[in-house]
Amino acid sequence: MTFSFFIDAMLSSTLTSLIMKTILTNKFQFFYATILLLAAFTSCIDKEDDQLDMRKPTDKQEDLAVIDGKIETFLSSNSIPGAVLAISKNGKLVYKKAYGLADVASQEKMTNSHRLRVASVSKTFTGLSIVKLVQDGKIRLEDKVFGEDGILGNEYGTKPYSDRVKKVTVQNLLHMTTGGWVVNGNRDAIDYKQEVSNKVFFDWMLDNATLTFEPGTQYWYINTNYFVAARIIEKVSGKSFYNFMKDNFLDELGIKSAVMVKNGLAGKQSNEVTYYGLGGTKGYEYNFNIERRDGDAGIVISAEDLLKFALAIDGKPSRPDILNGGSYSQFIKGSIPNPQFGIGILSWGDVRSFYGALPGTRSSYMIHNNGMAISLIFNGNADYTGNNYNNFATAHENLLIDILTKNLNIYQDIDQF
């Protein structure tokens, strides 16, 4: 019971006593006191209802200790230097905040304008791009990718395609049901031939990687699938992957912070953070060819812009969506092998979400059916080569759900987009 509710209850008790006295003296006084009692009771109800809504508007965002405490505890518990957070309610940006450090050596503080790698969250951008091409009538999800009738034809590879390769569809790539693209038994091909160009890698991949299963029959999370999807976008649109996104939804949404990732520490871009891995990932933050990973892990963006993007794929009327109703249904629909994995987006229960992980990077967005949404990006990551990473990932997910489903009355009625 809140303090205001307690005061209202006391007032009601006092008025009740007053009424009993006036009954013995004057009928008019009885009527008047009854009206006061009803007014007090109504006021009590109104105050309870107000607690379920947003707080009254103010000009400036106020700190929310309950939210800040959750984020700061997560950072300290997992030895992560910094984070950037954005929260929306019914399409309004009601809270944004930066925590910790963007760079440890210089003690540069994290700010809301900092940009971070979002790793596999980039797959949602790729998936949206493909579905936009489908919506515009440029391709179909059922289209073959390779061979005489395929979108990419025989452009890549130096050997005849196997029957399995020729069966791969656009939908198989996006749903992770191609059956592989693995080497040495079960290793994702994207991690090999780091020193060569995309064209040379693609040729090598088709010549050497294995599709272990028949396309469409098994779910297997392979990053190479989204590398291939990015090449489809470029082939069909005649534009670079980034320029297609810029022309088709980034500019429309007012997303200005998004850029494509660059290799090495020397490739660090303006307002980009420094990344910090732990355990077996420490030292690998900049020691791989991340520019190849454009389709599966190539986006660098602010948390605010990531949330703005998420709200454009939420299927809700509070802000305009990029896709129409039919295309959105295709976008979130999973496959028979994995009904929860849509086209670069996860759907389960009341939630749509995706996560990303690279050495020194952990990212996420989550959209809840209750009207809440969140983006949260870290410039540190637990050791995902170790045995306890699932515990860390689960704690991250639980943190998002906790924020989106509790204390919903604490947010101001403001929109900072």
CORTAMO-V727825 format. One record per backbone hydrogen bond with DSSP energy under -1.0 kcal/mol. NH is the residue of the N-H (numbers start at 0). CO is the residue of the C=O. E is the energy in kcal/mol with one decimal. If there is no record, write none. Layout:
nh & co & e
NH & CO & E
NH & CO & E
//
This chain:
nh & co & e
5 & 1 & -2.1
6 & 2 & -2.2
7 & 3 & -2.3
8 & 4 & -2.3
9 & 5 & -2.1
10 & 6 & -2.4
11 & 7 & -2.4
12 & 8 & -2.1
13 & 9 & -2.3
14 & 10 & -2.3
15 & 11 & -2.0
16 & 12 & -1.8
17 & 13 & -2.1
18 & 14 & -2.4
19 & 15 & -1.9
20 & 16 & -1.5
21 & 17 & -2.2
22 & 18 & -1.7
25 & 21 & -2.5
29 & 25 & -1.8
30 & 26 & -2.2
31 & 27 & -2.6
32 & 28 & -2.6
33 & 29 & -2.1
34 & 30 & -1.9
35 & 31 & -1.9
36 & 32 & -2.2
37 & 33 & -2.4
38 & 34 & -2.3
39 & 35 & -2.4
40 & 36 & -2.4
41 & 37 & -2.7
42 & 38 & -2.4
43 & 39 & -2.0
44 & 40 & -2.0
45 & 41 & -2.7
46 & 42 & -2.1
47 & 43 & -1.8
48 & 44 & -2.4
49 & 45 & -2.3
50 & 46 & -1.1
51 & 48 & -1.7
52 & 49 & -1.2
54 & 410 & -2.6
67 & 63 & -2.8
68 & 64 & -2.5
70 & 66 & -2.0
71 & 67 & -2.8
72 & 68 & -2.1
73 & 69 & -1.9
74 & 70 & -2.5
75 & 71 & -2.4
76 & 72 & -2.4
77 & 73 & -1.2
79 & 74 & -2.1
82 & 98 & -2.0
83 & 376 & -2.1
84 & 96 & -2.8
85 & 374 & -2.2
86 & 94 & -3.1
87 & 372 & -2.7
88 & 91 & -2.2
89 & 370 & -2.7
91 & 88 & -1.6
93 & 86 & -1.4
93 & 91 & -1.2
94 & 86 & -1.7
96 & 84 & -2.0
98 & 82 & -3.0
100 & 80 & -1.9
101 & 107 & -2.6
102 & 107 & -1.5
107 & 102 & -1.1
109 & 99 & -2.4
113 & 110 & -1.3
114 & 270 & -4.0
115 & 300 & -2.3
117 & 298 & -2.2
120 & 117 & -2.2
121 & 118 & -2.2
122 & 119 & -2.0
123 & 120 & -1.4
125 & 121 & -2.0
126 & 122 & -3.1
127 & 123 & -2.5
128 & 124 & -1.9
129 & 125 & -2.2
130 & 126 & -2.4
131 & 127 & -2.3
132 & 128 & -1.7
133 & 129 & -2.0
134 & 130 & -2.9
135 & 131 & -2.0
136 & 133 & -1.7
137 & 132 & -2.7
142 & 139 & -1.4
144 & 167 & -2.2
146 & 152 & -2.2
149 & 146 & -1.8
150 & 143 & -2.1
151 & 144 & -2.6
154 & 151 & -2.0
165 & 161 & -2.0
167 & 164 & -1.0
169 & 142 & -2.0
170 & 140 & -2.4
172 & 168 & -1.7
173 & 169 & -2.0
174 & 170 & -2.4
176 & 171 & -2.7
180 & 209 & -1.9
181 & 209 & -2.0
182 & 186 & -2.5
186 & 182 & -2.3
188 & 180 & -2.2
190 & 187 & -1.7
191 & 188 & -2.2
195 & 192 & -1.4
200 & 196 & -2.6
201 & 197 & -2.7
202 & 198 & -2.3
203 & 199 & -2.4
204 & 200 & -3.1
205 & 201 & -2.3
206 & 202 & -1.8
207 & 203 & -2.0
208 & 204 & -2.8
209 & 181 & -3.2
211 & 178 & -1.4
212 & 178 & -1.4
215 & 176 & -3.7
216 & 213 & -1.9
219 & 175 & -2.9
224 & 221 & -1.3
225 & 222 & -1.2
226 & 222 & -1.1
227 & 223 & -2.2
228 & 224 & -1.8
229 & 225 & -1.6
230 & 226 & -1.3
231 & 227 & -1.7
232 & 228 & -2.0
233 & 229 & -1.9
234 & 230 & -2.4
235 & 231 & -2.8
236 & 232 & -2.2
237 & 233 & -1.9
243 & 239 & -2.4
244 & 240 & -1.9
245 & 241 & -2.8
246 & 242 & -2.5
247 & 243 & -1.8
248 & 244 & -2.4
249 & 244 & -2.7
250 & 245 & -1.9
252 & 248 & -2.0
253 & 250 & -1.1
254 & 249 & -2.6
258 & 299 & -2.2
260 & 297 & -2.6
267 & 264 & -1.5
271 & 268 & -2.2
272 & 114 & -1.9
273 & 101 & -2.6
275 & 378 & -1.6
280 & 277 & -2.2
281 & 278 & -1.2
283 & 280 & -2.0
289 & 287 & -1.9
292 & 289 & -1.3
296 & 292 & -3.3
297 & 293 & -1.1
299 & 258 & -2.5
300 & 115 & -2.4
305 & 301 & -2.1
306 & 302 & -2.2
307 & 303 & -2.1
308 & 304 & -2.3
309 & 305 & -2.5
310 & 306 & -2.3
311 & 308 & -1.2
312 & 309 & -1.5
321 & 311 & -2.2
327 & 323 & -2.7
328 & 324 & -1.9
329 & 325 & -1.6
330 & 326 & -2.3
331 & 327 & -2.1
332 & 328 & -1.1
334 & 337 & -1.8
340 & 337 & -1.1
341 & 344 & -3.1
342 & 330 & -3.0
343 & 341 & -1.4
345 & 352 & -2.9
346 & 339 & -2.3
347 & 350 & -2.3
350 & 347 & -2.2
351 & 366 & -2.2
352 & 345 & -2.0
353 & 364 & -1.6
355 & 362 & -2.0
357 & 360 & -2.0
360 & 357 & -2.6
361 & 377 & -1.3
362 & 355 & -2.1
364 & 353 & -1.6
365 & 373 & -2.3
366 & 351 & -3.3
367 & 371 & -2.9
368 & 349 & -2.1
370 & 367 & -1.6
372 & 87 & -1.9
373 & 365 & -2.4
374 & 85 & -2.4
375 & 363 & -2.0
376 & 83 & -2.1
377 & 361 & -3.2
378 & 81 & -1.6
380 & 275 & -1.3
383 & 381 & -1.2
385 & 382 & -1.5
391 & 387 & -1.4
392 & 388 & -2.9
393 & 389 & -2.5
394 & 390 & -2.1
395 & 391 & -2.3
396 & 392 & -2.3
397 & 393 & -2.8
398 & 394 & -1.9
399 & 395 & -1.8
400 & 396 & -2.3
401 & 397 & -2.5
402 & 398 & -2.1
403 & 399 & -2.2
404 & 400 & -1.2
405 & 401 & -1.2
409 & 406 & -1.5
413 & 411 & -1.7
415 & 92 & -1.9
//
